[in-house]
Amino acid sequence: MTVKLNEAALRHARKLIRDGKVVRDERDDWSEHALPAKKETAWREEHGWSEYARWHLGIDTSENEETKAHYEFPFGDYAKVHRCAVISLESRAAQYDHDEIAKAAKKLLELIDAD
């Protein structure tokens, strides 16, 4: 398993935050704010894999691009960035030694909290 930073998703997240498309929620809210699997699948089927990719900071290069397993570390609900998602993914990325992703998440969190 090789997980790398998805630079396009990072640019997308920064733009969303700069455009005010962010939910400044609390650390533990992500389990409630993340889309349920069925809704996430419906969204992906409507918007496609390339748009789905833009919402995940991690890419597992050992997995097929047209599988959910290829995409890791979601940062929002496919409409807005969620502060709680960024906190969650930063913690998980650090836990699994994905340092580049954890560092990117920390910078996103700083950008969110700067406003």
Biopython code that builds the backbone (N, CA, C, O; Angstrom):
import numpy as np
from Bio.PDB.StructureBuilder import StructureBuilder

atoms = [
    (1, "MET", "N", (0.830, -1.177, 0.000)),
    (1, "MET", "CA", (0.000, 0.000, 0.000)),
    (1, "MET", "C", (0.878, 1.245, 0.000)),
    (1, "MET", "O", (1.678, 1.454, 0.912)),
    (2, "THR", "N", (0.720, 2.063, -1.024)),
    (2, "THR", "CA", (1.451, 3.309, -1.116)),
    (2, "THR", "C", (0.454, 4.447, -1.212)),
    (2, "THR", "O", (-0.210, 4.613, -2.235)),
    (3, "VAL", "N", (0.349, 5.229, -0.153)),
    (3, "VAL", "CA", (-0.583, 6.349, -0.126)),
    (3, "VAL", "C", (0.218, 7.634, -0.272)),
    (3, "VAL", "O", (1.170, 7.884, 0.467)),
    (4, "LYS", "N", (-0.194, 8.444, -1.245)),
    (4, "LYS", "CA", (0.513, 9.705, -1.471)),
    (4, "LYS", "C", (-0.479, 10.860, -1.415)),
    (4, "LYS", "O", (-1.689, 10.662, -1.520)),
    (5, "LEU", "N", (0.043, 12.052, -1.249)),
    (5, "LEU", "CA", (-0.758, 13.257, -1.198)),
    (5, "LEU", "C", (-1.377, 13.528, -2.562)),
    (5, "LEU", "O", (-0.689, 13.479, -3.582)),
    (6, "ASN", "N", (-2.652, 13.809, -2.579)),
    (6, "ASN", "CA", (-3.380, 14.172, -3.783)),
    (6, "ASN", "C", (-3.307, 15.695, -3.914)),
    (6, "ASN", "O", (-4.104, 16.418, -3.315)),
    (7, "GLU", "N", (-2.356, 16.165, -4.692)),
    (7, "GLU", "CA", (-2.108, 17.612, -4.837)),
    (7, "GLU", "C", (-3.322, 18.344, -5.400)),
    (7, "GLU", "O", (-3.611, 19.465, -4.982)),
    (8, "ALA", "N", (-4.035, 17.733, -6.336)),
    (8, "ALA", "CA", (-5.218, 18.378, -6.910)),
    (8, "ALA", "C", (-6.292, 18.571, -5.842)),
    (8, "ALA", "O", (-6.959, 19.605, -5.813)),
    (9, "ALA", "N", (-6.461, 17.593, -4.974)),
    (9, "ALA", "CA", (-7.440, 17.705, -3.892)),
    (9, "ALA", "C", (-7.022, 18.787, -2.901)),
    (9, "ALA", "O", (-7.865, 19.522, -2.386)),
    (10, "LEU", "N", (-5.731, 18.883, -2.637)),
    (10, "LEU", "CA", (-5.232, 19.916, -1.733)),
    (10, "LEU", "C", (-5.531, 21.307, -2.307)),
    (10, "LEU", "O", (-5.981, 22.190, -1.577)),
    (11, "ARG", "N", (-5.291, 21.504, -3.581)),
    (11, "ARG", "CA", (-5.607, 22.792, -4.227)),
    (11, "ARG", "C", (-7.111, 23.067, -4.153)),
    (11, "ARG", "O", (-7.531, 24.193, -3.888)),
    (12, "HIS", "N", (-7.910, 22.033, -4.390)),
    (12, "HIS", "CA", (-9.369, 22.166, -4.331)),
    (12, "HIS", "C", (-9.810, 22.580, -2.927)),
    (12, "HIS", "O", (-10.635, 23.481, -2.779)),
    (13, "ALA", "N", (-9.273, 21.934, -1.910)),
    (13, "ALA", "CA", (-9.623, 22.258, -0.523)),
    (13, "ALA", "C", (-9.243, 23.695, -0.188)),
    (13, "ALA", "O", (-10.029, 24.409, 0.435)),
    (14, "ARG", "N", (-8.067, 24.123, -0.586)),
    (14, "ARG", "CA", (-7.635, 25.503, -0.321)),
    (14, "ARG", "C", (-8.590, 26.502, -0.967)),
    (14, "ARG", "O", (-8.973, 27.494, -0.347)),
    (15, "LYS", "N", (-8.970, 26.237, -2.211)),
    (15, "LYS", "CA", (-9.878, 27.135, -2.921)),
    (15, "LYS", "C", (-11.236, 27.193, -2.224)),
    (15, "LYS", "O", (-11.798, 28.274, -2.048)),
    (16, "LEU", "N", (-11.757, 26.046, -1.833)),
    (16, "LEU", "CA", (-13.041, 26.016, -1.133)),
    (16, "LEU", "C", (-12.980, 26.841, 0.154)),
    (16, "LEU", "O", (-13.905, 27.593, 0.461)),
    (17, "ILE", "N", (-11.895, 26.696, 0.895)),
    (17, "ILE", "CA", (-11.741, 27.438, 2.149)),
    (17, "ILE", "C", (-11.660, 28.927, 1.864)),
    (17, "ILE", "O", (-12.322, 29.720, 2.534)),
    (18, "ARG", "N", (-10.857, 29.319, 0.879)),
    (18, "ARG", "CA", (-10.745, 30.743, 0.519)),
    (18, "ARG", "C", (-12.089, 31.308, 0.065)),
    (18, "ARG", "O", (-12.382, 32.481, 0.295)),
    (19, "ASP", "N", (-12.904, 30.476, -0.578)),
    (19, "ASP", "CA", (-14.217, 30.904, -1.069)),
    (19, "ASP", "C", (-15.297, 30.850, 0.014)),
    (19, "ASP", "O", (-16.462, 31.145, -0.253)),
    (20, "GLY", "N", (-14.913, 30.477, 1.223)),
    (20, "GLY", "CA", (-15.862, 30.435, 2.335)),
    (20, "GLY", "C", (-16.732, 29.197, 2.370)),
    (20, "GLY", "O", (-17.715, 29.152, 3.109)),
    (21, "LYS", "N", (-16.390, 28.200, 1.591)),
    (21, "LYS", "CA", (-17.166, 26.955, 1.568)),
    (21, "LYS", "C", (-16.581, 25.984, 2.591)),
    (21, "LYS", "O", (-15.967, 24.972, 2.253)),
    (22, "VAL", "N", (-16.801, 26.338, 3.853)),
    (22, "VAL", "CA", (-16.224, 25.576, 4.961)),
    (22, "VAL", "C", (-17.204, 25.563, 6.129)),
    (22, "VAL", "O", (-17.896, 26.548, 6.386)),
    (23, "VAL", "N", (-17.253, 24.445, 6.823)),
    (23, "VAL", "CA", (-18.054, 24.304, 8.039)),
    (23, "VAL", "C", (-17.078, 24.260, 9.195)),
    (23, "VAL", "O", (-16.233, 23.368, 9.275)),
    (24, "ARG", "N", (-17.197, 25.222, 10.087)),
    (24, "ARG", "CA", (-16.293, 25.293, 11.240)),
    (24, "ARG", "C", (-16.915, 24.552, 12.419)),
    (24, "ARG", "O", (-17.379, 25.152, 13.389)),
    (25, "ASP", "N", (-16.907, 23.253, 12.302)),
    (25, "ASP", "CA", (-17.514, 22.398, 13.312)),
    (25, "ASP", "C", (-16.463, 21.914, 14.308)),
    (25, "ASP", "O", (-15.296, 22.301, 14.236)),
    (26, "GLU", "N", (-16.888, 21.081, 15.217)),
    (26, "GLU", "CA", (-16.017, 20.623, 16.292)),
    (26, "GLU", "C", (-15.352, 19.288, 15.953)),
    (26, "GLU", "O", (-15.801, 18.559, 15.068)),
    (27, "ARG", "N", (-14.306, 18.997, 16.653)),
    (27, "ARG", "CA", (-13.456, 17.830, 16.423)),
    (27, "ARG", "C", (-14.230, 16.528, 16.197)),
    (27, "ARG", "O", (-13.934, 15.804, 15.247)),
    (28, "ASP", "N", (-15.184, 16.225, 17.019)),
    (28, "ASP", "CA", (-15.837, 14.917, 16.969)),
    (28, "ASP", "C", (-17.086, 14.868, 16.100)),
    (28, "ASP", "O", (-17.814, 13.876, 16.130)),
    (29, "ASP", "N", (-17.347, 15.904, 15.336)),
    (29, "ASP", "CA", (-18.569, 15.972, 14.533)),
    (29, "ASP", "C", (-18.513, 15.170, 13.234)),
    (29, "ASP", "O", (-19.557, 14.940, 12.624)),
    (30, "TRP", "N", (-17.353, 14.746, 12.798)),
    (30, "TRP", "CA", (-17.234, 14.126, 11.470)),
    (30, "TRP", "C", (-18.058, 12.851, 11.340)),
    (30, "TRP", "O", (-18.602, 12.583, 10.268)),
    (31, "SER", "N", (-18.162, 12.067, 12.395)),
    (31, "SER", "CA", (-18.952, 10.836, 12.293)),
    (31, "SER", "C", (-20.420, 11.149, 11.990)),
    (31, "SER", "O", (-21.109, 10.328, 11.385)),
    (32, "GLU", "N", (-20.898, 12.300, 12.392)),
    (32, "GLU", "CA", (-22.270, 12.715, 12.097)),
    (32, "GLU", "C", (-22.381, 13.477, 10.777)),
    (32, "GLU", "O", (-23.427, 13.433, 10.129)),
    (33, "HIS", "N", (-21.329, 14.169, 10.371)),
    (33, "HIS", "CA", (-21.385, 15.028, 9.190)),
    (33, "HIS", "C", (-21.000, 14.329, 7.891)),
    (33, "HIS", "O", (-21.388, 14.776, 6.812)),
    (34, "ALA", "N", (-20.252, 13.253, 7.980)),
    (34, "ALA", "CA", (-19.862, 12.513, 6.773)),
    (34, "ALA", "C", (-21.106, 11.907, 6.130)),
    (34, "ALA", "O", (-22.022, 11.461, 6.820)),
    (35, "LEU", "N", (-21.124, 11.897, 4.799)),
    (35, "LEU", "CA", (-22.264, 11.298, 4.109)),
    (35, "LEU", "C", (-22.325, 9.800, 4.382)),
    (35, "LEU", "O", (-21.290, 9.134, 4.414)),
    (36, "PRO", "N", (-23.524, 9.265, 4.580)),
    (36, "PRO", "CA", (-23.658, 7.807, 4.692)),
    (36, "PRO", "C", (-23.211, 7.156, 3.380)),
    (36, "PRO", "O", (-23.268, 7.783, 2.322)),
    (37, "ALA", "N", (-22.772, 5.916, 3.451)),
    (37, "ALA", "CA", (-22.204, 5.222, 2.291)),
    (37, "ALA", "C", (-23.111, 5.261, 1.064)),
    (37, "ALA", "O", (-22.626, 5.484, -0.045)),
    (38, "LYS", "N", (-24.403, 5.052, 1.237)),
    (38, "LYS", "CA", (-25.320, 5.049, 0.084)),
    (38, "LYS", "C", (-25.378, 6.409, -0.591)),
    (38, "LYS", "O", (-25.386, 6.493, -1.819)),
    (39, "LYS", "N", (-25.420, 7.473, 0.200)),
    (39, "LYS", "CA", (-25.463, 8.828, -0.370)),
    (39, "LYS", "C", (-24.134, 9.169, -1.038)),
    (39, "LYS", "O", (-24.107, 9.814, -2.087)),
    (40, "GLU", "N", (-23.042, 8.737, -0.429)),
    (40, "GLU", "CA", (-21.732, 8.977, -1.020)),
    (40, "GLU", "C", (-21.618, 8.262, -2.366)),
    (40, "GLU", "O", (-21.111, 8.835, -3.331)),
    (41, "THR", "N", (-22.077, 7.038, -2.435)),
    (41, "THR", "CA", (-22.040, 6.282, -3.687)),
    (41, "THR", "C", (-22.913, 6.944, -4.742)),
    (41, "THR", "O", (-22.511, 7.056, -5.900)),
    (42, "ALA", "N", (-24.099, 7.381, -4.351)),
    (42, "ALA", "CA", (-24.985, 8.066, -5.299)),
    (42, "ALA", "C", (-24.334, 9.344, -5.820)),
    (42, "ALA", "O", (-24.416, 9.646, -7.010)),
    (43, "TRP", "N", (-23.684, 10.099, -4.923)),
    (43, "TRP", "CA", (-22.997, 11.324, -5.329)),
    (43, "TRP", "C", (-21.886, 10.994, -6.320)),
    (43, "TRP", "O", (-21.750, 11.653, -7.351)),
    (44, "ARG", "N", (-21.090, 9.969, -6.002)),
    (44, "ARG", "CA", (-19.982, 9.595, -6.887)),
    (44, "ARG", "C", (-20.489, 9.129, -8.238)),
    (44, "ARG", "O", (-19.897, 9.462, -9.265)),
    (45, "GLU", "N", (-21.567, 8.367, -8.259)),
    (45, "GLU", "CA", (-22.119, 7.907, -9.533)),
    (45, "GLU", "C", (-22.610, 9.070, -10.383)),
    (45, "GLU", "O", (-22.506, 9.034, -11.609)),
    (46, "GLU", "N", (-23.138, 10.087, -9.743)),
    (46, "GLU", "CA", (-23.613, 11.274, -10.471)),
    (46, "GLU", "C", (-22.465, 12.150, -10.963)),
    (46, "GLU", "O", (-22.529, 12.687, -12.069)),
    (47, "HIS", "N", (-21.419, 12.299, -10.158)),
    (47, "HIS", "CA", (-20.335, 13.238, -10.468)),
    (47, "HIS", "C", (-19.083, 12.604, -11.063)),
    (47, "HIS", "O", (-18.274, 13.307, -11.669)),
    (48, "GLY", "N", (-18.904, 11.306, -10.908)),
    (48, "GLY", "CA", (-17.756, 10.618, -11.487)),
    (48, "GLY", "C", (-16.555, 10.521, -10.567)),
    (48, "GLY", "O", (-16.475, 11.180, -9.530)),
    (49, "TRP", "N", (-15.620, 9.671, -10.986)),
    (49, "TRP", "CA", (-14.423, 9.392, -10.184)),
    (49, "TRP", "C", (-13.499, 10.593, -10.073)),
    (49, "TRP", "O", (-12.912, 10.806, -9.012)),
    (50, "SER", "N", (-13.347, 11.386, -11.130)),
    (50, "SER", "CA", (-12.403, 12.505, -11.070)),
    (50, "SER", "C", (-12.872, 13.562, -10.071)),
    (50, "SER", "O", (-12.052, 14.151, -9.367)),
    (51, "GLU", "N", (-14.172, 13.805, -10.002)),
    (51, "GLU", "CA", (-14.693, 14.756, -9.006)),
    (51, "GLU", "C", (-14.597, 14.155, -7.607)),
    (51, "GLU", "O", (-14.284, 14.862, -6.648)),
    (52, "TYR", "N", (-14.860, 12.876, -7.486)),
    (52, "TYR", "CA", (-14.730, 12.180, -6.204)),
    (52, "TYR", "C", (-13.289, 12.311, -5.684)),
    (52, "TYR", "O", (-13.066, 12.534, -4.494)),
    (53, "ALA", "N", (-12.339, 12.172, -6.577)),
    (53, "ALA", "CA", (-10.917, 12.265, -6.203)),
    (53, "ALA", "C", (-10.577, 13.616, -5.595)),
    (53, "ALA", "O", (-9.734, 13.704, -4.703)),
    (54, "ARG", "N", (-11.230, 14.669, -6.075)),
    (54, "ARG", "CA", (-10.930, 16.030, -5.602)),
    (54, "ARG", "C", (-11.292, 16.242, -4.134)),
    (54, "ARG", "O", (-10.927, 17.266, -3.557)),
    (55, "TRP", "N", (-11.996, 15.305, -3.525)),
    (55, "TRP", "CA", (-12.436, 15.434, -2.141)),
    (55, "TRP", "C", (-11.652, 14.536, -1.182)),
    (55, "TRP", "O", (-12.057, 14.347, -0.035)),
    (56, "HIS", "N", (-10.522, 13.981, -1.656)),
    (56, "HIS", "CA", (-9.727, 13.063, -0.825)),
    (56, "HIS", "C", (-8.258, 13.455, -0.901)),
    (56, "HIS", "O", (-7.689, 13.532, -1.990)),
    (57, "LEU", "N", (-7.644, 13.703, 0.251)),
    (57, "LEU", "CA", (-6.238, 14.125, 0.273)),
    (57, "LEU", "C", (-5.256, 12.992, 0.021)),
    (57, "LEU", "O", (-4.085, 13.244, -0.263)),
    (58, "GLY", "N", (-5.710, 11.762, 0.119)),
    (58, "GLY", "CA", (-4.815, 10.630, -0.089)),
    (58, "GLY", "C", (-5.224, 9.774, -1.262)),
    (58, "GLY", "O", (-6.411, 9.582, -1.529)),
    (59, "ILE", "N", (-4.221, 9.258, -1.965)),
    (59, "ILE", "CA", (-4.440, 8.325, -3.072)),
    (59, "ILE", "C", (-3.583, 7.096, -2.804)),
    (59, "ILE", "O", (-2.372, 7.195, -2.609)),
    (60, "ASP", "N", (-4.235, 5.937, -2.797)),
    (60, "ASP", "CA", (-3.522, 4.668, -2.647)),
    (60, "ASP", "C", (-3.191, 4.165, -4.044)),
    (60, "ASP", "O", (-4.056, 3.652, -4.754)),
    (61, "THR", "N", (-1.940, 4.317, -4.426)),
    (61, "THR", "CA", (-1.519, 3.988, -5.790)),
    (61, "THR", "C", (-1.538, 2.498, -6.086)),
    (61, "THR", "O", (-1.411, 2.097, -7.243)),
    (62, "SER", "N", (-1.695, 1.671, -5.058)),
    (62, "SER", "CA", (-1.754, 0.228, -5.289)),
    (62, "SER", "C", (-3.176, -0.240, -5.631)),
    (62, "SER", "O", (-3.381, -1.407, -5.966)),
    (63, "GLU", "N", (-4.140, 0.655, -5.548)),
    (63, "GLU", "CA", (-5.542, 0.319, -5.813)),
    (63, "GLU", "C", (-5.998, 0.924, -7.150)),
    (63, "GLU", "O", (-5.467, 1.942, -7.594)),
    (64, "ASN", "N", (-6.969, 0.293, -7.768)),
    (64, "ASN", "CA", (-7.538, 0.755, -9.029)),
    (64, "ASN", "C", (-8.181, 2.122, -8.842)),
    (64, "ASN", "O", (-8.847, 2.364, -7.835)),
    (65, "GLU", "N", (-7.984, 3.021, -9.812)),
    (65, "GLU", "CA", (-8.511, 4.383, -9.730)),
    (65, "GLU", "C", (-10.026, 4.440, -9.692)),
    (65, "GLU", "O", (-10.588, 5.431, -9.224)),
    (66, "GLU", "N", (-10.689, 3.428, -10.160)),
    (66, "GLU", "CA", (-12.149, 3.436, -10.161)),
    (66, "GLU", "C", (-12.706, 2.543, -9.057)),
    (66, "GLU", "O", (-13.659, 1.790, -9.256)),
    (67, "THR", "N", (-12.072, 2.654, -7.878)),
    (67, "THR", "CA", (-12.570, 1.999, -6.673)),
    (67, "THR", "C", (-12.437, 2.979, -5.517)),
    (67, "THR", "O", (-11.548, 3.830, -5.509)),
    (68, "LYS", "N", (-13.317, 2.852, -4.555)),
    (68, "LYS", "CA", (-13.233, 3.719, -3.379)),
    (68, "LYS", "C", (-11.931, 3.484, -2.605)),
    (68, "LYS", "O", (-11.435, 4.389, -1.934)),
    (69, "ALA", "N", (-11.387, 2.286, -2.696)),
    (69, "ALA", "CA", (-10.151, 1.966, -1.977)),
    (69, "ALA", "C", (-8.960, 2.813, -2.448)),
    (69, "ALA", "O", (-7.975, 2.954, -1.724)),
    (70, "HIS", "N", (-9.051, 3.368, -3.643)),
    (70, "HIS", "CA", (-7.982, 4.208, -4.188)),
    (70, "HIS", "C", (-7.910, 5.561, -3.481)),
    (70, "HIS", "O", (-6.861, 6.205, -3.472)),
    (71, "TYR", "N", (-9.029, 5.989, -2.888)),
    (71, "TYR", "CA", (-9.133, 7.337, -2.314)),
    (71, "TYR", "C", (-9.264, 7.277, -0.805)),
    (71, "TYR", "O", (-10.092, 6.541, -0.269)),
    (72, "GLU", "N", (-8.436, 8.060, -0.123)),
    (72, "GLU", "CA", (-8.429, 8.073, 1.337)),
    (72, "GLU", "C", (-8.419, 9.508, 1.840)),
    (72, "GLU", "O", (-8.091, 10.440, 1.105)),
    (73, "PHE", "N", (-8.777, 9.665, 3.083)),
    (73, "PHE", "CA", (-8.723, 10.936, 3.789)),
    (73, "PHE", "C", (-9.644, 12.008, 3.187)),
    (73, "PHE", "O", (-9.172, 13.024, 2.677)),
    (74, "PRO", "N", (-10.956, 11.771, 3.251)),
    (74, "PRO", "CA", (-11.906, 12.792, 2.788)),
    (74, "PRO", "C", (-11.878, 14.015, 3.702)),
    (74, "PRO", "O", (-11.641, 13.890, 4.903)),
    (75, "PHE", "N", (-12.118, 15.187, 3.135)),
    (75, "PHE", "CA", (-12.072, 16.418, 3.935)),
    (75, "PHE", "C", (-13.382, 17.197, 3.923)),
    (75, "PHE", "O", (-13.441, 18.317, 4.430)),
    (76, "GLY", "N", (-14.428, 16.616, 3.351)),
    (76, "GLY", "CA", (-15.692, 17.337, 3.341)),
    (76, "GLY", "C", (-16.849, 16.478, 2.903)),
    (76, "GLY", "O", (-16.726, 15.266, 2.729)),
    (77, "ASP", "N", (-17.994, 17.147, 2.726)),
    (77, "ASP", "CA", (-19.242, 16.464, 2.399)),
    (77, "ASP", "C", (-19.614, 16.602, 0.924)),
    (77, "ASP", "O", (-20.774, 16.410, 0.560)),
    (78, "TYR", "N", (-18.651, 16.929, 0.080)),
    (78, "TYR", "CA", (-18.816, 17.084, -1.371)),
    (78, "TYR", "C", (-19.531, 18.380, -1.733)),
    (78, "TYR", "O", (-19.965, 18.570, -2.869)),
    (79, "ALA", "N", (-19.646, 19.269, -0.746)),
    (79, "ALA", "CA", (-20.150, 20.618, -0.987)),
    (79, "ALA", "C", (-19.255, 21.625, -0.250)),
    (79, "ALA", "O", (-18.949, 22.699, -0.769)),
    (80, "LYS", "N", (-18.843, 21.255, 0.970)),
    (80, "LYS", "CA", (-18.015, 22.134, 1.787)),
    (80, "LYS", "C", (-16.938, 21.329, 2.506)),
    (80, "LYS", "O", (-17.091, 20.134, 2.760)),
    (81, "VAL", "N", (-15.846, 22.018, 2.825)),
    (81, "VAL", "CA", (-14.802, 21.441, 3.668)),
    (81, "VAL", "C", (-15.325, 21.461, 5.098)),
    (81, "VAL", "O", (-15.928, 22.446, 5.525)),
    (82, "HIS", "N", (-15.102, 20.395, 5.830)),
    (82, "HIS", "CA", (-15.498, 20.342, 7.242)),
    (82, "HIS", "C", (-14.246, 20.347, 8.103)),
    (82, "HIS", "O", (-13.349, 19.522, 7.925)),
    (83, "ARG", "N", (-14.197, 21.279, 9.032)),
    (83, "ARG", "CA", (-13.072, 21.366, 9.959)),
    (83, "ARG", "C", (-12.869, 20.034, 10.682)),
    (83, "ARG", "O", (-11.735, 19.590, 10.862)),
    (84, "CYS", "N", (-13.970, 19.398, 11.096)),
    (84, "CYS", "CA", (-13.862, 18.132, 11.823)),
    (84, "CYS", "C", (-13.249, 17.033, 10.951)),
    (84, "CYS", "O", (-12.532, 16.171, 11.459)),
    (85, "ALA", "N", (-13.522, 17.058, 9.653)),
    (85, "ALA", "CA", (-12.941, 16.064, 8.749)),
    (85, "ALA", "C", (-11.438, 16.272, 8.623)),
    (85, "ALA", "O", (-10.670, 15.311, 8.599)),
    (86, "VAL", "N", (-11.025, 17.534, 8.542)),
    (86, "VAL", "CA", (-9.594, 17.845, 8.431)),
    (86, "VAL", "C", (-8.858, 17.420, 9.697)),
    (86, "VAL", "O", (-7.761, 16.867, 9.624)),
    (87, "ILE", "N", (-9.459, 17.676, 10.855)),
    (87, "ILE", "CA", (-8.850, 17.246, 12.123)),
    (87, "ILE", "C", (-8.728, 15.725, 12.147)),
    (87, "ILE", "O", (-7.681, 15.186, 12.508)),
    (88, "SER", "N", (-9.788, 15.044, 11.767)),
    (88, "SER", "CA", (-9.797, 13.581, 11.763)),
    (88, "SER", "C", (-8.745, 13.015, 10.823)),
    (88, "SER", "O", (-8.008, 12.098, 11.185)),
    (89, "LEU", "N", (-8.678, 13.564, 9.615)),
    (89, "LEU", "CA", (-7.720, 13.008, 8.659)),
    (89, "LEU", "C", (-6.289, 13.323, 9.048)),
    (89, "LEU", "O", (-5.390, 12.523, 8.794)),
    (90, "GLU", "N", (-6.062, 14.485, 9.666)),
    (90, "GLU", "CA", (-4.706, 14.794, 10.123)),
    (90, "GLU", "C", (-4.248, 13.764, 11.149)),
    (90, "GLU", "O", (-3.120, 13.276, 11.087)),
    (91, "SER", "N", (-5.120, 13.438, 12.086)),
    (91, "SER", "CA", (-4.800, 12.466, 13.127)),
    (91, "SER", "C", (-4.543, 11.080, 12.537)),
    (91, "SER", "O", (-3.562, 10.425, 12.889)),
    (92, "ARG", "N", (-5.428, 10.634, 11.635)),
    (92, "ARG", "CA", (-5.267, 9.305, 11.031)),
    (92, "ARG", "C", (-4.025, 9.244, 10.157)),
    (92, "ARG", "O", (-3.311, 8.242, 10.166)),
    (93, "ALA", "N", (-3.760, 10.306, 9.400)),
    (93, "ALA", "CA", (-2.572, 10.314, 8.535)),
    (93, "ALA", "C", (-1.304, 10.219, 9.377)),
    (93, "ALA", "O", (-0.385, 9.477, 9.031)),
    (94, "ALA", "N", (-1.250, 10.957, 10.469)),
    (94, "ALA", "CA", (-0.082, 10.902, 11.349)),
    (94, "ALA", "C", (0.053, 9.522, 11.987)),
    (94, "ALA", "O", (1.156, 8.989, 12.110)),
    (95, "GLN", "N", (-1.075, 8.953, 12.387)),
    (95, "GLN", "CA", (-1.076, 7.627, 13.017)),
    (95, "GLN", "C", (-0.479, 6.569, 12.099)),
    (95, "GLN", "O", (0.195, 5.652, 12.566)),
    (96, "TYR", "N", (-0.721, 6.690, 10.791)),
    (96, "TYR", "CA", (-0.241, 5.694, 9.829)),
    (96, "TYR", "C", (0.992, 6.165, 9.058)),
    (96, "TYR", "O", (1.319, 5.623, 8.002)),
    (97, "ASP", "N", (1.668, 7.173, 9.596)),
    (97, "ASP", "CA", (2.937, 7.674, 9.047)),
    (97, "ASP", "C", (2.820, 8.216, 7.620)),
    (97, "ASP", "O", (3.748, 8.087, 6.821)),
    (98, "HIS", "N", (1.684, 8.815, 7.312)),
    (98, "HIS", "CA", (1.528, 9.521, 6.040)),
    (98, "HIS", "C", (1.822, 10.993, 6.316)),
    (98, "HIS", "O", (0.928, 11.839, 6.319)),
    (99, "ASP", "N", (3.099, 11.267, 6.547)),
    (99, "ASP", "CA", (3.533, 12.574, 7.040)),
    (99, "ASP", "C", (3.170, 13.722, 6.112)),
    (99, "ASP", "O", (2.779, 14.792, 6.579)),
    (100, "GLU", "N", (3.292, 13.519, 4.814)),
    (100, "GLU", "CA", (2.997, 14.584, 3.864)),
    (100, "GLU", "C", (1.510, 14.964, 3.914)),
    (100, "GLU", "O", (1.159, 16.140, 3.819)),
    (101, "ILE", "N", (0.659, 13.975, 4.061)),
    (101, "ILE", "CA", (-0.780, 14.221, 4.153)),
    (101, "ILE", "C", (-1.117, 14.895, 5.478)),
    (101, "ILE", "O", (-1.918, 15.829, 5.510)),
    (102, "ALA", "N", (-0.521, 14.437, 6.558)),
    (102, "ALA", "CA", (-0.763, 15.046, 7.871)),
    (102, "ALA", "C", (-0.324, 16.506, 7.873)),
    (102, "ALA", "O", (-1.013, 17.363, 8.427)),
    (103, "LYS", "N", (0.803, 16.785, 7.266)),
    (103, "LYS", "CA", (1.308, 18.160, 7.198)),
    (103, "LYS", "C", (0.361, 19.037, 6.367)),
    (103, "LYS", "O", (0.075, 20.172, 6.747)),
    (104, "ALA", "N", (-0.117, 18.518, 5.252)),
    (104, "ALA", "CA", (-1.058, 19.269, 4.410)),
    (104, "ALA", "C", (-2.349, 19.541, 5.173)),
    (104, "ALA", "O", (-2.899, 20.638, 5.083)),
    (105, "ALA", "N", (-2.837, 18.558, 5.920)),
    (105, "ALA", "CA", (-4.056, 18.725, 6.703)),
    (105, "ALA", "C", (-3.868, 19.788, 7.777)),
    (105, "ALA", "O", (-4.764, 20.595, 8.023)),
    (106, "LYS", "N", (-2.716, 19.786, 8.405)),
    (106, "LYS", "CA", (-2.436, 20.792, 9.432)),
    (106, "LYS", "C", (-2.481, 22.191, 8.832)),
    (106, "LYS", "O", (-3.013, 23.114, 9.449)),
    (107, "LYS", "N", (-1.930, 22.354, 7.641)),
    (107, "LYS", "CA", (-1.948, 23.671, 6.983)),
    (107, "LYS", "C", (-3.372, 24.060, 6.588)),
    (107, "LYS", "O", (-3.735, 25.235, 6.658)),
    (108, "LEU", "N", (-4.177, 23.086, 6.176)),
    (108, "LEU", "CA", (-5.584, 23.380, 5.868)),
    (108, "LEU", "C", (-6.308, 23.841, 7.132)),
    (108, "LEU", "O", (-7.094, 24.788, 7.094)),
    (109, "LEU", "N", (-6.043, 23.176, 8.234)),
    (109, "LEU", "CA", (-6.675, 23.547, 9.497)),
    (109, "LEU", "C", (-6.278, 24.966, 9.904)),
    (109, "LEU", "O", (-7.110, 25.736, 10.383)),
    (110, "GLU", "N", (-5.020, 25.302, 9.714)),
    (110, "GLU", "CA", (-4.569, 26.659, 10.017)),
    (110, "GLU", "C", (-5.288, 27.681, 9.130)),
    (110, "GLU", "O", (-5.651, 28.763, 9.592)),
    (111, "LEU", "N", (-5.486, 27.339, 7.881)),
    (111, "LEU", "CA", (-6.198, 28.219, 6.943)),
    (111, "LEU", "C", (-7.657, 28.396, 7.381)),
    (111, "LEU", "O", (-8.193, 29.503, 7.345)),
    (112, "ILE", "N", (-8.283, 27.306, 7.790)),
    (112, "ILE", "CA", (-9.672, 27.373, 8.273)),
    (112, "ILE", "C", (-9.756, 28.257, 9.525)),
    (112, "ILE", "O", (-10.640, 29.107, 9.631)),
    (113, "ASP", "N", (-8.849, 28.054, 10.452)),
    (113, "ASP", "CA", (-8.894, 28.768, 11.738)),
    (113, "ASP", "C", (-8.419, 30.209, 11.640)),
    (113, "ASP", "O", (-8.637, 30.990, 12.566)),
    (114, "ALA", "N", (-7.780, 30.576, 10.544)),
    (114, "ALA", "CA", (-7.282, 31.942, 10.382)),
    (114, "ALA", "C", (-8.415, 32.934, 10.148)),
    (114, "ALA", "O", (-8.277, 34.118, 10.454)),
    (115, "ASP", "N", (-9.514, 32.466, 9.617)),
    (115, "ASP", "CA", (-10.642, 33.375, 9.321)),
    (115, "ASP", "C", (-11.439, 33.710, 10.551)),
    (115, "ASP", "O", (-12.414, 34.458, 10.471)),
]
sb = StructureBuilder()
sb.init_structure("model")
sb.init_model(0)
sb.init_chain("A")
sb.init_seg("    ")
for serial, (resi, resn, name, xyz) in enumerate(atoms, 1):
    if name == "N":
        sb.init_residue(resn, " ", resi, " ")
    sb.init_atom(name, np.array(xyz, "f"), 0.0, 1.0, " ", f" {name:<3s}", serial, name[0])
structure = sb.get_structure()
